[in-house]
Every structure is written in structure tokens, then in C-alpha cells.
Amino acid sequence: MALERTLVLLKPCTVQRALIGEIISIFEKKGLHIVGLKMMQLDDRILSEHYAHLSEKPFFQRVKDAMMACPVVALCLEGVEAIEVVRTLAGPTNGRKAPAGTIRGNYSMSFQENIVHASDGPETAAAEVKRFFKPEELYEWKSNNLLSTYANDEF
């Protein structure tokens, strides 16, 4: 299996609630490898592209406004089946319905203010990582923990 990369955005609600470190630690404790990390203020241009699939929905502007309320923290995480692992950790979109033990189940009471955005597949992850990170903002470094996280034939 190859290592894959995925994008996670810690939404403004996470920043406002001072949960940045706590949420990042969940991904690190699971064994995901941070290869990109930055705080950034999103604007209408990047959000219109990022949420283009919602452009015909009545809540499109509300979503963009919420994502511009304050900076977000963007992470590029790497690991075996990282996309699926992150989405499992995040839980279902609606925090009220997300099971306890998931990020949204533990920290969210909302469909929109649901702590994290997580890429939903390989093509989306590749496009989203490219959208939020320049190549020079992503780092290639070998984690000393690979053999403690995976069997030697898993990566």
C-alpha cells in the first residue's frame, strides 16, 4: 500500500473555540503524518472554487461567510489510506448525529459548524491539497515512527 495525502481544514468554529491543538493531536495520535500546516484567511475566490459543487444551493453564501469568519488551519496529512482514516475520525457531517468518539460527535452540535473539512476521495484530495498548499509548503520527510505505526509491508 502506498502512503496517500489528504486535506483537512480546521474550520473557523474550531479556531474560535480554541480546539486547534486538540483536533490536530487526534490526527497525530492516530499515526497520521503532518506534511503541511498553515493558518490562512480564506476569501471568496478560493471558497467559490472549493464549494463550487454547492453553488446552486440556497445556503452557498452562508457556508462561504462562515468559512471567512476568521482564519482556518489547513493541514495536509499523509498515511496509509489517509483519506478514509481522516473521514472515519471526523465522523458524519451533522455533528448532532455523529457518534461519540468521532471528532464531530465529540465537538459539534451543527451540520455546518462541524469542526473540520475532510477530502472525500483521492481525486478531491489531490485537487484540494493543490488548492490550499503551494508545492514548497509541503514537506517530504521520513517519520521515525513508520515501523511503529504500520507493519513493514503496509507502506
C-alpha positions in Angstrom: 0.0 0.0 0.0 1.2 3.5 -0.7 1.0 6.5 1.5 -1.7 8.9 0.5 -2.2 12.6 1.2 -5.4 14.4 2.2 -6.5 17.9 3.1 -8.1 18.8 6.4 -9.4 22.3 7.2 -9.9 23.2 10.8 -12.9 25.5 10.4 -13.4 28.9 11.9 -15.6 27.4 14.7 -12.6 25.2 15.7 -10.3 28.3 15.8 -12.9 30.3 17.7 -13.4 27.6 20.3 -9.6 27.2 20.8 -9.7 23.5 19.7 -6.8 23.6 17.2 -4.3 21.7 19.2 -6.8 19.2 20.5 -8.0 18.3 17.0 -4.5 18.1 15.5 -3.5 15.8 18.3 -6.3 13.4 17.4 -4.8 13.0 13.9 -1.2 12.7 15.3 -2.2 10.2 17.9 -3.8 8.1 15.2 -0.5 8.0 13.4 -1.1 10.4 10.5 1.9 12.4 9.4 1.7 16.2 9.0 3.4 17.2 5.8 1.8 20.7 5.5 0.4 23.0 8.1 -0.6 26.7 8.0 -3.1 29.2 9.2 -4.8 31.3 6.5 -7.7 33.7 5.9 -9.9 32.3 3.2 -11.5 34.7 0.6 -14.5 34.5 -1.7 -12.3 33.3 -4.6 -10.9 30.2 -3.0 -14.2 29.4 -1.3 -16.2 29.7 -4.5 -13.8 27.2 -6.1 -13.7 24.9 -3.1 -17.5 24.8 -2.7 -18.4 25.1 -6.4 -20.5 21.9 -6.0 -22.8 23.8 -3.7 -23.1 26.9 -5.8 -26.8 26.2 -6.7 -27.8 25.5 -3.1 -29.6 28.2 -1.1 -27.0 28.0 1.7 -24.0 28.6 -0.5 -23.3 32.1 0.6 -23.9 31.2 4.3 -21.3 28.5 4.0 -18.8 30.9 2.5 -19.5 33.6 5.1 -19.0 31.1 7.9 -15.7 29.9 6.4 -14.5 33.6 6.2 -15.4 34.4 9.8 -11.8 34.1 11.0 -8.7 32.2 9.8 -8.7 28.4 9.3 -5.9 26.0 9.8 -5.1 23.9 6.7 -3.3 20.6 7.2 -2.0 18.1 4.6 -1.9 14.7 6.3 -0.2 11.6 5.0 -0.6 7.9 5.8 -1.8 4.6 4.5 -5.5 5.1 3.5 -5.2 8.6 5.0 -8.4 9.9 3.3 -10.6 7.1 4.7 -8.9 7.3 8.1 -9.5 11.1 8.4 -13.1 10.8 7.3 -13.7 8.0 9.9 -12.1 10.1 12.6 -14.2 13.1 11.6 -17.5 11.2 11.6 -20.7 12.1 9.7 -21.2 15.7 8.6 -24.0 16.5 11.1 -22.4 16.8 14.5 -25.7 16.0 16.2 -25.9 12.7 14.5 -22.1 11.8 14.6 -21.2 9.0 17.0 -19.4 9.8 20.2 -15.7 9.1 19.7 -15.6 10.9 16.4 -14.3 14.5 16.1 -17.8 15.8 15.1 -19.5 13.5 17.6 -17.4 14.8 20.5 -17.1 18.5 19.5 -20.0 19.5 17.2 -23.7 20.2 17.5 -24.1 21.5 14.0 -24.4 20.5 10.3 -22.3 23.5 9.2 -20.2 24.3 12.3 -18.8 20.8 12.3 -15.1 21.4 13.2 -13.3 20.0 10.1 -13.5 19.7 6.4 -12.0 16.5 5.1 -11.4 15.5 1.5 -13.8 12.8 0.3 -11.7 10.8 -2.2 -8.3 10.6 -4.0 -9.2 13.0 -6.8 -10.7 15.5 -4.5 -7.8 15.2 -2.0 -5.3 15.9 -4.8 -7.2 18.9 -6.1 -7.8 20.3 -2.6 -4.2 19.9 -1.4 -3.1 21.8 -4.5 -5.7 24.5 -3.9 -4.6 25.2 -0.4 -0.9 24.5 -0.5 1.9 25.5 -2.8 4.4 22.7 -3.6 7.0 24.4 -1.5 4.7 24.4 1.5 4.5 20.6 1.6 7.4 18.6 3.1 8.9 15.3 2.3 10.4 13.8 5.5 10.7 10.3 6.8 8.9 9.7 10.1 10.9 7.7 12.6 7.5 6.2 13.6 6.6 4.4 10.4 7.6 1.0 11.7 5.8 1.7 15.0 2.7 2.7 13.2 2.5 0.2 10.3 3.8 -3.3 9.5 6.8 -3.1 7.2 4.8 -4.3 4.2 1.9 -1.7 4.7 3.7 1.3 3.3 
